[in-house]
Amino acid sequence: MLLAYIDEVGETGAFVSKAHPRYNTSPAFGYAGFVVPAAEARRFGMWFTEEKRRLFRTEIAQSSAPDQWERKGSMIFRETTLQRYPQQLRVFNALVRRLRSIGGNLFFYVDEKPIGTPKQTRLDTVSRESAAMKETLNRLARHAEGRESSLLVLMDQVNEKQRIDRMPTLYAHMFSRSNEFEEMKRIVEPPMHIDSAVSSNIQFADWVAASLSRAIDYQLVEESEHAWITGYAAESLRGSFTKESKLHLWQRGVGDIHHSAALKPERPLYPKVGGQRVSAGIPDAAIRKLRAAAERRGDTS
């Protein structure tokens, strides 16, 4: 059996631009994490815990609940980490290599958002979340089929209402899709929820998701500040993803970005020739019009 630990990349809200006063958070939404043989999951969790306790021993010692202390991935993957805390990135890269040594892989599936306010894009956050989760399960099932293994998916705990709302939709998706795609039968149950405070592997999935969120921001946002992620910061990620990992682009006119290509310094959406950027996909003028319309109206809906 395989176990997949996943966490969210980005959030489900609208995106206009990094400069927009409200809709500036993440240009994409999806899931990322890792897949590991069940027999090795406990061992990997122990490795993660040992490294975390060594790396953050001062903070953990000062905590009122040291056994449940977490360092969120958003704090690991910051622009200043490479200069100020390179040891954190060394530990992350070492853990990825150890995961690979026991037959594990990293994974992601992320959808680019259409640019615009909720009103402009007719945003339905429930549908956005559901679509990303369904495709995540499809691709994890395909990976399990290739490994000839059953699969259990685990993710960070959500509130009870969210969990109850999700379950019928995911059960229906798994069973209806399995009529046409046999690999869906590899998934034992819809995603199970675990509190990250008590799961080392869920915490590591959060680190992976955070690293991917920076890489995807760099690929999608021309003025992104996360070019640093394509260098040493995440060098172990290259070649570590399942072949089913993908960033799905929104009407860009170019192909989607697959597995390790998300970490390349060259960006398909912003190619350069002789030092000058060449437009690709949605014309810049169209993007500027969308953003200007939102900013003119001060659209917060």
C-alpha positions as CSV (number, residue, x, y, z in Angstrom):
1,M,0.0,0.0,0.0
2,L,1.0,3.6,-0.7
3,L,0.2,6.6,1.6
4,A,-0.2,10.0,0.1
5,Y,0.1,13.0,2.4
6,I,-1.1,16.3,0.9
7,D,-1.7,19.9,1.8
8,E,-3.1,22.9,0.0
9,V,-1.1,25.1,-2.4
10,G,-2.4,28.6,-2.3
11,E,-6.0,29.4,-1.4
12,T,-9.3,29.4,-3.3
13,G,-10.0,33.1,-3.5
14,A,-9.7,35.4,-6.5
15,F,-6.4,36.7,-7.9
16,V,-5.9,40.0,-9.8
17,S,-2.3,40.9,-9.2
18,K,0.4,41.2,-6.5
19,A,-0.3,44.9,-6.5
20,H,-4.1,44.6,-6.0
21,P,-5.2,45.8,-2.5
22,R,-7.3,42.7,-1.9
23,Y,-6.9,39.9,-4.5
24,N,-3.1,39.5,-4.3
25,T,-2.5,36.3,-2.5
26,S,-2.0,33.3,-4.8
27,P,-2.3,32.9,-8.6
28,A,-3.2,29.2,-8.3
29,F,-4.8,26.6,-6.1
30,G,-4.3,22.9,-5.7
31,Y,-2.6,20.3,-3.6
32,A,1.0,19.0,-3.1
33,G,2.8,16.6,-0.8
34,F,4.4,13.2,-1.1
35,V,3.7,9.5,-1.7
36,V,5.5,6.9,0.3
37,P,5.2,3.1,0.7
38,A,3.1,2.4,3.9
39,A,5.8,0.2,5.3
40,E,8.2,3.2,5.3
41,A,5.9,5.9,6.4
42,R,6.7,5.6,10.1
43,R,10.4,5.6,9.5
44,F,10.2,8.7,7.4
45,G,8.1,10.4,10.1
46,M,10.8,9.6,12.6
47,W,13.5,11.1,10.4
48,F,11.5,14.3,10.0
49,T,10.9,14.6,13.7
50,E,14.5,14.0,14.5
51,E,15.6,16.7,12.1
52,K,12.9,19.1,13.2
53,R,13.9,18.7,16.9
54,R,17.6,19.3,16.1
55,L,17.0,22.2,13.8
56,F,14.5,24.1,16.0
57,R,15.6,22.8,19.4
58,T,15.5,26.3,21.0
59,E,12.0,27.1,19.8
60,I,10.7,23.7,20.8
61,A,12.3,23.9,24.3
62,Q,10.4,27.2,24.9
63,S,7.1,25.8,23.7
64,S,4.3,25.0,26.1
65,A,3.5,22.0,24.0
66,P,6.8,20.8,22.6
67,D,5.5,17.5,21.3
68,Q,3.0,19.4,19.1
69,W,5.3,22.2,18.0
70,E,5.3,22.9,14.2
71,R,7.3,25.1,11.8
72,K,5.0,25.9,9.0
73,G,6.3,25.7,5.4
74,S,5.5,29.3,4.8
75,M,8.1,30.2,7.4
76,I,10.7,27.8,5.8
77,F,10.4,29.1,2.2
78,R,10.9,32.8,2.5
79,E,13.1,35.0,0.3
80,T,15.5,35.6,3.3
81,T,15.8,31.9,4.2
82,L,18.7,31.2,1.8
83,Q,20.8,34.0,3.3
84,R,19.7,33.8,7.0
85,Y,18.7,30.2,7.6
86,P,20.4,28.0,4.9
87,Q,20.5,25.1,7.3
88,Q,16.7,24.8,7.0
89,L,16.9,24.3,3.3
90,R,19.7,21.8,3.7
91,V,17.5,19.8,6.0
92,F,14.6,20.0,3.6
93,N,16.7,18.8,0.7
94,A,18.2,16.0,2.8
95,L,14.7,14.8,3.7
96,V,13.6,14.8,0.1
97,R,16.6,12.6,-0.8
98,R,15.8,10.2,2.0
99,L,12.2,10.0,0.9
100,R,13.4,9.0,-2.6
101,S,15.8,6.4,-1.1
102,I,12.8,4.5,0.4
103,G,10.7,4.6,-2.8
104,G,8.8,7.8,-2.2
105,N,7.9,10.6,-4.6
106,L,6.8,14.2,-4.3
107,F,3.5,15.1,-6.0
108,F,1.5,18.2,-7.0
109,Y,-1.6,19.1,-8.9
110,V,-2.4,22.8,-9.2
111,D,-4.8,24.9,-11.3
112,E,-4.0,28.4,-12.4
113,K,-6.8,30.8,-11.5
114,P,-8.4,33.1,-14.2
115,I,-7.3,36.7,-13.5
116,G,-10.0,38.9,-12.1
117,T,-12.2,39.6,-9.1
118,P,-14.9,37.2,-7.9
119,K,-17.5,39.1,-9.9
120,Q,-15.4,39.2,-13.1
121,T,-14.6,35.5,-12.9
122,R,-17.9,34.3,-11.4
123,L,-15.9,32.7,-8.6
124,D,-17.3,29.6,-6.9
125,T,-14.7,28.7,-4.2
126,V,-16.4,25.3,-3.4
127,S,-16.2,24.3,-7.1
128,R,-12.6,25.4,-7.3
129,E,-11.6,23.3,-4.3
130,S,-13.7,20.3,-5.5
131,A,-12.2,20.4,-9.0
132,A,-8.6,20.5,-7.7
133,M,-9.2,17.7,-5.2
134,K,-10.9,15.5,-7.8
135,E,-8.0,15.9,-10.3
136,T,-5.6,15.3,-7.4
137,L,-7.2,12.0,-6.7
138,N,-7.3,11.0,-10.4
139,R,-3.6,11.6,-10.7
140,L,-2.7,9.9,-7.4
141,A,-4.8,6.9,-8.5
142,R,-2.9,6.8,-11.8
143,H,0.4,6.8,-9.9
144,A,-0.8,3.9,-7.6
145,E,-1.9,2.0,-10.7
146,G,1.6,2.3,-12.1
147,R,3.0,1.0,-8.8
148,E,0.4,-1.8,-8.7
149,S,-0.6,-0.7,-5.2
150,S,-3.6,0.4,-3.2
151,L,-3.6,4.0,-1.9
152,L,-4.7,5.9,1.1
153,V,-4.8,9.7,1.0
154,L,-4.3,11.8,4.1
155,M,-4.4,15.5,4.5
156,D,-4.4,18.2,7.2
157,Q,-7.5,18.4,9.4
158,V,-10.3,20.8,8.3
159,N,-13.3,21.9,10.3
160,E,-16.1,19.4,10.7
161,K,-18.5,21.2,8.3
162,Q,-16.0,21.2,5.5
163,R,-15.3,17.5,6.0
164,I,-19.0,16.6,6.0
165,D,-19.6,18.7,2.9
166,R,-16.6,17.2,1.0
167,M,-17.2,13.5,1.6
168,P,-20.4,12.8,-0.5
169,T,-18.9,14.6,-3.5
170,L,-15.6,12.7,-3.3
171,Y,-17.3,9.3,-2.7
172,A,-19.5,10.0,-5.8
173,H,-16.5,11.0,-7.9
174,M,-14.4,8.0,-6.9
175,F,-17.2,5.5,-7.6
176,S,-18.5,7.0,-10.8
177,R,-15.1,7.5,-12.3
178,S,-14.1,3.9,-11.5
179,N,-16.7,2.7,-14.0
180,E,-14.5,4.0,-16.8
181,F,-11.0,4.3,-15.1
182,E,-10.0,1.1,-13.2
183,E,-7.2,2.9,-11.4
184,M,-9.7,4.7,-9.2
185,K,-10.3,1.5,-7.4
186,R,-6.7,1.8,-6.1
187,I,-7.9,4.5,-3.7
188,V,-9.2,2.8,-0.5
189,E,-11.2,5.8,0.8
190,P,-11.6,9.5,0.2
191,P,-9.0,11.7,1.9
192,M,-8.7,11.2,5.6
193,H,-8.0,14.2,7.8
194,I,-5.3,14.3,10.4
195,D,-4.3,17.1,12.7
196,S,-0.8,18.3,11.6
197,A,0.2,19.0,15.2
198,V,0.4,15.2,15.8
199,S,1.5,14.0,12.3
200,S,5.1,14.5,11.2
201,N,4.3,13.4,7.7
202,I,1.5,16.0,7.3
203,Q,4.0,18.6,8.5
204,F,6.4,17.6,5.8
205,A,3.6,17.7,3.2
206,D,3.1,21.3,4.3
207,W,6.7,22.0,3.6
208,V,6.5,20.5,0.2
209,A,3.3,22.4,-0.6
210,A,5.0,25.7,0.5
211,S,8.0,25.1,-1.8
212,L,5.6,24.4,-4.7
213,S,3.6,27.5,-4.0
214,R,6.8,29.6,-4.4
215,A,7.8,27.8,-7.6
216,I,4.3,28.2,-9.1
217,D,4.2,31.9,-8.1
218,Y,7.5,32.3,-10.0
219,Q,6.1,30.5,-13.1
220,L,2.8,32.5,-13.2
221,V,3.6,36.0,-12.0
222,E,6.0,38.0,-14.1
223,E,7.1,40.2,-11.3
224,S,7.4,37.3,-8.8
225,E,10.0,37.6,-6.0
226,H,10.5,33.8,-5.9
227,A,13.1,33.2,-8.6
228,W,15.4,32.0,-5.7
229,I,13.4,28.8,-5.5
230,T,14.7,27.6,-8.8
231,G,18.3,27.4,-7.5
232,Y,19.9,25.6,-4.6
233,A,16.9,26.2,-2.3
234,A,15.0,23.2,-3.7
235,E,17.6,21.4,-5.8
236,S,16.5,18.0,-4.4
237,L,13.0,18.5,-5.9
238,R,14.2,18.0,-9.5
239,G,13.5,14.5,-10.6
240,S,11.6,13.7,-7.4
241,F,8.0,14.2,-8.6
242,T,5.6,11.6,-9.9
243,K,5.1,11.8,-13.6
244,E,1.5,12.7,-13.0
245,S,2.4,16.0,-11.2
246,K,1.2,19.1,-13.1
247,L,0.4,22.8,-13.1
248,H,-2.7,23.3,-15.2
249,L,-2.6,26.7,-17.0
250,W,-5.7,28.8,-17.6
251,Q,-6.2,29.5,-21.3
252,R,-2.6,30.5,-21.8
253,G,-2.1,29.2,-25.3
254,V,0.9,27.2,-24.2
255,G,1.2,23.7,-22.8
256,D,0.8,22.9,-19.1
257,I,3.9,22.7,-16.8
258,H,4.8,19.2,-15.7
259,H,6.7,17.8,-12.7
260,S,10.2,19.2,-12.4
261,A,9.7,21.9,-15.0
262,A,8.0,23.9,-12.3
263,L,11.5,24.4,-10.8
264,K,13.2,25.6,-14.0
265,P,14.5,29.2,-14.1
266,E,13.2,29.5,-17.7
267,R,9.5,30.3,-17.7
268,P,7.4,29.2,-20.7
269,L,4.9,32.1,-20.0
270,Y,7.7,34.7,-20.1
271,P,10.3,33.5,-22.6
272,K,13.2,35.8,-23.5
273,V,15.0,36.3,-26.8
274,G,18.1,38.4,-26.8
275,G,17.3,39.7,-23.3
276,Q,13.8,40.9,-24.3
277,R,10.6,39.2,-23.0
278,V,8.3,37.7,-25.7
279,S,4.7,37.6,-24.8
280,A,3.0,34.1,-24.6
281,G,-0.5,33.0,-24.0
282,I,-2.9,35.7,-22.8
283,P,-1.8,39.1,-24.4
284,D,-0.4,41.5,-21.9
285,A,-2.9,44.1,-23.0
286,A,-5.8,41.8,-22.0
287,I,-4.3,41.2,-18.6
288,R,-3.7,44.9,-18.1
289,K,-7.4,45.6,-19.0
290,L,-8.7,43.0,-16.5
291,R,-6.5,44.4,-13.7
292,A,-7.3,48.0,-14.5
293,A,-11.0,47.3,-14.6
294,A,-10.8,45.7,-11.1
295,E,-8.7,48.5,-9.7
296,R,-10.8,51.3,-11.3
297,R,-13.9,50.0,-9.7
298,G,-12.2,49.1,-6.4
299,D,-13.9,45.8,-6.8
300,T,-13.9,43.9,-3.6
301,S,-16.8,41.5,-4.4
